[in-house]
Amino acid sequence: MPTIANIGGQSGGMFGFGGGIGTSFTSNVGGAVSDFFQAGAYKYRAKGAQIEEEQYQVAARYADLNAQYSKESTALKSWQTARKANITLGDAASDVAANNFERSGSALDLLRDSATQGAITQAVVEQQGLIEEKGYEEQAASYRLMADAAETARQADLKAATGSMWSAAIKGAAAIVSLL
């Protein structure tokens, strides 16, 4: 006749099968405990990935601000360069008039050269500003990609934690069944 809690007895466990604390019981208990703690580790890793994602998002916002600052700075520098070029042209024109030179020949060559130099300087300032702005935009996009990767890692760790908890539960149930 089967007995309740016949641990290690001859006739089996509570229902006449299994019974006893054997290798399957200890293996399942050990596996359940291991999976339970592994689930906790996955959750900590997921939290770290979340923090990483947040930091990349902050970095992306700063890169966006830098791009905006660069755009505004370039517009200012462009305006300053155009103003300086106009002042230089005005000075050259007044020098020509003050010295009773005609607006022809060498005087026109000087004015044309000053206008060309001013236009080149302004174009260089604008091009450098665009390059800087695009660099910041690329940096922001890169940070957003890294944030997405961190979010993907976080989701994977959360799923792994859920899987480990299920595994721990199944192994725990198997340990209990091995006693029956």
Buried (B, 14 or more C-beta within 10 A) or exposed (E): EEEEEBEEEEEBBBEEEBBBEEEBBEBBBEBBBBBBEBBEEBBEBBEBBBEBBEBBBEBBEBBBEBBEEBBEBBEEBBEEBBEEBEEBBEEBBEEBEEEEBEEEEEBEEBBEEBBEEBEEBBEEBBEEBEEBBEBBBEBBEBBBEBBEBBBEBBEBBBEBBEBBBEBBEBBBEBBEBBBE
